[in-house]
Amino acid sequence: MFAQWRIHWKVFRPRKLMTRMVFLMVGFVLLQIIVIGSFFLNQVSLILEEQIGKRALQVSQSVSLIPEVRAALEKQDPDSIIQTIAESIRMATGATFIVVGDKEGKRYAHPVPDRLGKHMVGGDNRDALEFGKSYISKSVGTLGPSIRGKVPIFNDRQEIIGVVSVGYLQENVNYIITTHQQGLFLYIGLFILFGVFCAFLMARGIKKDILGLEPDEIARLFQEKHAILESIREGVIAINDKGQITMVNQAAFKNLGLDTDSEVLGRHIKEIIPETGMLDVLKSGENQLNQELLTKNNEVIVNRVPIFQSDKVSGVVASFQKKTDLDYLAKKLSQVEEYSELLRVQTHEYANKLNTISGLIHIGSYDKAIDLICKETSGYQELINFLVSAIQDPIIAGMILGKYNQAQEYKINFHIDRESNMKDVPEHINREKIVTILGNLLDNAFDSVMEATNKENLVNLFMTDIGDNLVFEVEDSGKGVEELMKNEIFKKGVTTKNGQGRGVGLYLVKNALEYLQGDLTISQSSEGHTIFTVYLPKERA
């Protein structure tokens, strides 16, 4: 039977989300109203019965205190005025009956005169006649089931001489309760209609929040998203506004060096990736693109993008790719760029010098032309020989040679200290980071001396690998750095130079230093020159 019911439900179950929601909400409202309504109606019935019982008890107490009733009962006068008094009060209060009896229960007042003198029926007089208690009871008398108020009658000596019973028939009480229930049923019906209306509005709101999609469409999109995420080589992790991981693909486990069997969903991102910057994006709402991250001995390139919902950041998605996958291409590209810049500068510089030699020959200054050729050949070859012997890494040496040729083109006196030495560069230190640091510091020095008012145009470079650190010292005769700007110039977009597109070089230097766990100081020489000193530890902490 149960299996058949399930089959019928599957056949007739609504397919549209809005219809399902309306049915669900209407069913819930109906169930709630039925439960609450039943309880409420039961409480109303109890309260009405209690109030009617109290009313009967109050009328009984009033009758028991009438002096004429007490005197007639004490005399046991059957022709007393008790019947007249009781009937007048009954008519005034709307009670079904008022019965007055003596201590033996013989009636002295009753709405049916033929029953006067007979004993009271119901068997609920004992507590009043024997113990002098006043109370409310339910019993069946000669008129039928009723709610009664029982009160004993005392004489002047406080002796029990009789009892007063005021009652309302149960059928009359039920009629009153039914009258009240009809009003409640009307309100219940209105609440049901209101519940249906609210259910419709709620279903429509939910439908709008899920972009009008049906459940099967949402399921299909989820499956497609899962397939897409698992098909890409980049690792992807998403967090909600509380920093808890809501989505992760298999590539993320591999690229971040995570255990594929670990449960990460629902855990805080700091527990999985302590070095993450996703929480910063969650606060700022700004993209972080092409950032480098070292986690569990894996170097990765990460892009972090905020998720907006109603103009509020509701989460962050980050994609990861192993830096080792890009190292080869990046290294080749860096070499090509350096060699290209070197060739461009050399071509420009030697074109000028060839023109000068050609001019000297045309005017007959052969000796000067020969001297210039020998000077250029010997000086440049000496520099190359020094770089080859002092710096064994071709990337660093090629970058410095390119900067030397660039300085010659800009008419800058670029001096490389011949006491420099850079042979002991550990393998784990990223050469591209050194090129980024040194290249941007030299560019910054070149710009500074070119904008300075003095004509010294001097830039000195000193390098050493003696000790526990690699040390690079760049000194320039430029206008220097104000004390207040020393901590600001490393922020992105902050610059002391004129023109657009500035404020990036020192920001890249700071990022590279953080990656290599290095340090940088800014000082002044005795001549007033600005000195940037970089310290790169040979051993990673």
C-alpha positions, 0 to 999 in steps of 0.5 A, spaced: 500 500 500 505 504 501 509 503 495 503 504 491 502 511 494 509 512 493 508 511 485 502 515 485 506 521 488 511 520 483 506 520 478 502 526 480 508 530 484 508 537 481 514 539 476 515 546 477 518 549 483 513 554 484 507 549 484 511 545 489 513 551 494 505 553 494 503 546 495 508 545 501 507 552 504 499 551 504 500 544 507 504 547 512 500 552 514 494 548 514 497 543 519 499 549 523 492 552 523 489 545 525 494 543 530 493 550 533 486 551 532 484 545 535 488 547 541 485 554 541 478 551 541 479 546 546 482 552 550 476 556 549 471 550 551 475 550 557 475 557 559 467 558 557 465 552 562 470 555 567 466 562 567 459 559 567 461 554 573 464 561 576 458 564 574 453 559 577 457 559 584 457 566 584 449 566 584 449 560 589 453 564 594 448 570 593 442 566 594 445 562 600 446 569 604 439 571 603 436 572 610 429 570 608 432 563 605 436 562 611 430 563 616 425 559 612 430 553 611 431 553 619 424 553 620 423 548 615 417 551 612 415 548 606 410 554 604 416 559 605 418 564 600 424 560 598 421 558 591 419 565 589 426 568 591 429 563 587 425 563 581 426 571 580 433 570 581 433 565 576 429 569 571 434 575 572 441 571 571 439 566 566 440 560 570 437 553 567 435 552 575 436 554 582 435 549 587 435 550 594 435 544 599 435 542 606 440 538 610 437 532 608 437 534 600 429 535 600 428 541 595 425 547 597 426 551 590 426 548 583 424 550 576 419 545 576 414 546 582 411 538 582 418 536 584 418 541 590 419 536 597 423 531 593 430 529 594 435 533 590 438 528 584 446 528 582 449 525 588 454 531 588 451 535 595 456 531 600 462 536 600 457 542 601 452 539 606 458 535 610 464 539 610 461 546 608 465 547 601 463 551 595 465 548 589 463 547 581 461 540 579 458 536 573 453 532 574 446 529 571 440 531 574 433 531 573 433 536 567 439 533 564 447 534 564 449 540 567 454 545 570 453 546 577 455 551 583 454 548 590 454 553 596 452 551 603 447 555 607 449 556 614 445 559 620 447 564 625 450 559 629 454 557 623 451 550 622 449 547 615 442 547 614 442 547 607 445 547 600 444 552 594 445 549 587 445 553 581 446 550 574 446 551 567 445 545 562 451 542 558 447 543 552 446 550 553 453 551 554 455 547 548 451 551 544 454 557 547 461 554 545 459 552 538 457 560 537 464 562 539 467 556 534 463 559 528 467 565 529 473 562 530 472 558 524 471 564 520 478 567 522 481 560 521 479 560 514 481 567 513 488 565 515 488 559 510 487 564 505 493 569 507 497 563 508 496 561 501 497 568 499 504 568 503 506 561 500 505 564 493 509 570 494 515 566 498 515 561 492 515 567 487 521 570 491 525 564 491 524 563 484 527 570 482 533 568 487 535 562 483 534 566 476 527 563 474 531 556 474 527 549 475 530 544 480 532 539 474 535 545 470 539 547 477 542 540 477 544 540 470 548 546 471 551 543 477 553 537 474 556 542 468 560 546 473 563 540 476 565 537 470 568 544 467 572 545 474 575 538 474 577 538 466 581 545 467 588 544 469 588 550 474 586 549 481 580 552 484 577 554 491 571 558 493 569 560 500 563 564 503 563 570 506 565 567 513 571 564 510 569 557 509 571 553 503 564 551 499 568 548 493 574 545 491 576 541 484 582 536 484 587 540 481 587 544 487 589 538 491 595 537 486 597 544 485 597 546 493 600 539 495 594 537 499 592 530 501 586 528 496 583 524 501 582 530 506 575 533 507 576 540 506 569 542 504 566 547 510 573 548 513 576 555 514 580 557 509 586 558 514 586 551 516 588 549 509 592 555 506 594 559 512 598 563 507 592 565 503 590 572 501 582 570 500 580 573 506 583 580 504 579 580 498 573 578 502 574 585 506 576 589 500 572 586 494 578 588 490 581 583 485 588 580 486 591 578 479 597 574 478 600 573 485 605 569 487 604 564 493 608 559 497 604 553 500 607 547 503 613 548 499 609 549 492 610 555 489 603 557 485 601 563 481 594 565 484 588 569 482 583 571 487 576 574 485 570 576 489 563 574 488 558 579 489 551 578 491 546 585 491 553 589 491 555 585 497 561 581 497 558 574 498 565 570 497 571 569 493 574 564 488 581 563 487 585 559 481 592 556 482 597 554 477 604 551 479 609 556 478 614 550 476 609 550 470 611 557 468 618 557 470 621 555 463 617 559 459 618 565 464 625 564 464 626 564 457 622 570 456 626 574 461 632 572 457 629 574 451 627 581 453 634 582 456 637 580 450 633 584 446 633 590 450 641 589 450 641 589 443 637 595 442 641 599 446 647 596 443 645 598 436 643 605 438 649 606 442 654 603 437 650 607 431 652 613 434 659 611 435 660 609 428 657 615 426 662 619 430 668 614 427 666 615 420 666 623 421 673 623 424 675 619 418 672 624 413 675 630 416 682 626 416 682 625 424 685 618 423 689 618 430 683 620 434 678 615 430 683 609 432 684 612 439 676 612 440 675 605 437 681 602 441 678 605 447 671 603 446 673 596 445 678 595 451 673 598 456 667 594 454 671 588 453 673 589 460 666 590 463 664 584 460 670 580 462 669 582 469 661 580 469 663 574 467 668 572 472 664 576 478 657 574 476 656 566 474 649 567 473 648 569 466 641 572 467 643 577 472 650 578 468 646 580 462 641 584 466 647 588 468 650 589 462 643 591 459 642 596 464 650 599 463 648 600 455 642 603 457 645 608 462 650 610 456 644 611 452 641 616 457 648 619 458 648 616 465 655 615 469 653 608 471 659 605 475 660 597 477 664 596 483 670 592 481 670 589 488 663 586 487 662 579 487 656 574 486 658 567 485 655 564 491 647 564 489 644 558 492 640 554 487 633 555 491 633 563 490 629 565 484 633 569 479 627 572 476 626 575 483 633 578 483 632 581 476 626 584 478 629 587 484 635 589 481 632 591 475 627 596 478 632 599 483 637 601 477 631 604 473 629 608 479 636 610 480 636 612 473 630 616 473 632 619 479 639 622 477 635 624 470 630 628 474 635 631 479 638 639 478 645 637 479 649 634 473 653 629 476 648 623 474 652 618 478 649 611 479 654 606 483 652 598 484 656 594 489 654 586 490 657 581 495 655 574 497 660 574 503 656 572 509 649 569 510 646 574 505 646 576 498 647 584 498 646 589 493 647 596 494 645 601 489 647 609 490 645 614 486 646 622 486 638 624 484 634 628 489 633 623 494 627 620 498 623 624 503 623 621 510 615 621 510 615 617 503 620 612 505 614 607 507 609 610 502 613 609 496 613 601 496 605 602 495 602 600 488 601 607 485 605 611 489 611 615 486 615 621 487 616 622 479 612 625 474 608 622 469 603 617 468 604 609 469 609 610 475 608 607 482 609 600 480 617 598 480 618 599 487 611 595 489 614 589 485 621 590 489 617 589 495 613 583 493 619 580 490 623 581 497 617 578 501 617 572 496 625 571 498 624 573 505 629 579 504 629 586 507 631 593 504 634 599 507 634 606 505 640 611 507 644 616 505 652 617 503 657 622 506 656 625 499 648 626 500 647 620 495 641 616 496 643 608 497 638 602 497 641 596 500 638 589 499 639 583 503 637 576 501 638 571 506 641 565 503 637 560 507 630 560 507 627 561 514 
